[in-house]
C-alpha cells in the first residue's frame, strides 16, 4: 500500500474492502485508489471529485 500525501491510498489488487456498514466492495484491478478522507462520492473508491484546483 502507498499513501499519497493529500490523496488516496493506492493498494495493489485484487482487493476486497468491507466498509463500516458491512458492505463488501471488490476490485480485480492491479492498483485500486481508496479514498482516505471519506469525501468521495463513490466511497471507498477515490473519484477525484474533491481534489483541490490550483489557479495560475
C-alpha positions in Angstrom: 0.0 0.0 0.0 1.2 3.5 -0.8 -0.3 6.6 0.8 -0.3 9.6 -1.4 0.0 12.9 0.5 -3.3 14.8 0.3 -4.6 12.0 -1.9 -5.8 8.4 -1.9 -4.3 5.2 -0.6 -3.0 3.1 -3.5 -3.5 -0.6 -2.8 -2.2 -3.4 -5.1 -5.1 -5.5 -6.2 -7.1 -7.5 -6.4 -8.7 -6.2 -3.2 -11.8 -6.7 -1.0 -12.8 -3.8 1.2 -15.5 -4.1 3.9 -17.0 -0.7 5.0 -18.3 0.2 8.5 -21.9 -0.7 7.4 -20.8 -4.2 6.4 -20.9 -3.8 2.6 -18.2 -5.6 0.7 -16.5 -3.8 -2.3 -14.3 -5.9 -4.5 -12.0 -4.9 -7.4 -9.8 -7.1 -9.6 -7.7 -4.1 -10.9 -3.9 -4.1 -10.5 -4.0 -1.0 -8.3 -7.0 0.4 -6.5 -7.3 4.0 -5.2 -9.1 4.1 -1.9 -10.4 7.4 -0.5 -8.7 8.3 2.8 -10.9 11.3 3.7 -14.3 9.8 3.1 -15.5 12.7 0.9 -15.6 10.8 -2.3 -19.0 10.5 -3.9 -18.1 6.8 -4.7 -16.6 5.9 -1.3 -14.5 3.8 -0.7 -13.3 4.4 -4.3 -11.4 7.6 -4.9 -13.1 9.7 -7.6 -11.1 13.0 -7.6 -14.4 14.9 -7.1 -13.0 16.9 -4.2 -9.4 17.4 -5.5 -8.2 20.9 -4.9 -7.9 23.0 -8.0 -4.9 25.4 -8.3 -5.4 28.6 -10.3 -2.5 30.1 -12.1 
